[in-house]
Structure formats: structure tokens, C-alpha cells
Amino acid sequence: MTTASSARLVEDAARRLTGFHHPHDLQPDHQHPGRLLVTDTNGVYAVDTSTMRRTTLHTRRLVKSYVRHASGEQMWTGAVAGGNAFGTKYVHFHVSGVDRARPGAIIHKARLDTTAYL
């Protein structure tokens, strides 16, 4: 039995994520358990955790964080070329087409907080 004091992280080299150009974020895909969502300088990717196969979801550059809710709604943050390298004042919601802004803010990451992930 593992306890809080006996738990240890162990690298599984066969499941190492490689081939990303300056990776930014790693999140579970709440719509598709068994997949991870990864962002890097060149886009957004889904990685199947059983096969480690990568699929390109979006080719938008400079995405800083990306998450998908179980409903399919996608939320992301990003920077723009020539702007602040860390982000913008927006959090974008893809399915609903809504952009939420916080004047004066530079939003780098946005997260979905849930205990329902399996």
C-alpha cells in the first residue's frame, strides 16, 4: 500500500513526451480520458497515453494553455507575435466563441478545476 510518505515519482522512459518545440503546457483532456493536451510554440496537440501517438489539434502559434471540458468547450490563453511574450488580457472559449478580457492583465495560464477527471 502506498502512503503519502512512501509515494515516489518514477520515470517511465517509454512514455516520455518528446518532439515538442518549447512546450508550454500539459493538461488532461476532460472530454477524452486517456489523452493529454500539450501546447508548444507551434500549436496544440493531443497525446494518446496508451500509444503515445500525437495528433495536431490546432496550429495557432504561441498558445500558453489549453484545456477541454467534458462538454467539449475549449478554453485557451496565448500570446501574440510582437506583443507580450507571456500572454494577453484574454481567455478564449472556442465552442461558444466568447473571449473574456481582464483590462490591464497579462494572462499566461487558465485552468479547469474539477475532481471529475477519470
N, C-alpha and C positions, 0 to 999 in steps of 0.2 A: 504494500500500500504506500502510495506517495503522500507525503505531508508537505506543508508549506516549507518546512526547514530542510526536507530532503529532496525537493524538486530541483532538477538541474536541466539546463538547456544543452542539447547535444546536436551538433551539426550533422545533417544528412546530406552529404556531398552530391548524391544522386538527384536531389531535389533542389539544387541551388539555382536561383534565378540569375541568368547571365544574358548578355547581348543587348542590354539597355544602354542608351546614351544619356548619361547624367540622370538616373532615376530620381523621382521626386517623392512619390507616394505609393503606399501599398495598403489596400483595403479589401475586406471581404465583399463578395458580390451577394447582396441580400436577396436578390431575385433568383440567383443560381448558386445555391450552396455547392461547394466543391470547386469554385472558381475564385481566383483572386484578381483584383483590378490594380493595375500598375500604370503610373504615369511616368513619362520621361520627357526630355526636351522636344521630342518629335511626335508625341501622341499619347493615346490611351490604349491599353491592351488588357485582354482577359487571358488569364493563365489557368488551364485546367490542372488542378492539383494532383490528379491521378496520373496524367500522361506528361505533364509539364509543357504541353503544347500551347504556344502563344498565338492569339488571334488579335489583329488590329481592330479596335472599335471606332476610333476617331483619329484623324491625322492633324488635328489642331495643335499647333506648337505652343509650348510654354504653359501647359496645364500643370497646376501645382497640386491639386487634389481632385479626386473624382470618386463618387460613391453612387451606388444604385440601390434604391429602396425596393422592398419586396413587391411593391405595386408597379415597378418599372420606372418610376420617376428617377431621373438622374440629376445629381447636384455636383457642380464643379466650380473651382476657382482657377484663375490663371493670371499670367502677366501678359503684357503686350510689347511687341518689339518697339524699342525706343522709349519705353516707359519704365516705371519702377520694376526692377528685376524680381521683386518679391511678390507682387500681386497688384490688384486694383481694388477699387471700392465696391466691387460687385461679387455676389454669389449668384450663380446662374442655375436655373432649373430647366432642364431640357424638354421634358414632355409637356409641361404646362406653358413653356415659353416665357416664364417670368424671370426677370433679373431684379434682385434685391440689392440696394445700394446703401452704404453707410457713409454719408458725407465725411470727408477728411480721413477715412480709414484706408489702410492698406491690408487687405485680407489675403492671407497666404494659404491657409487651410480651412476647410469646412468638413465637419464630421457628422455622421448619423449615429446617434447614441441609442442602442437597443440591446436588450438582453435576449431577443428572439432569434438570434442567428444560430443556425444548427451546423 
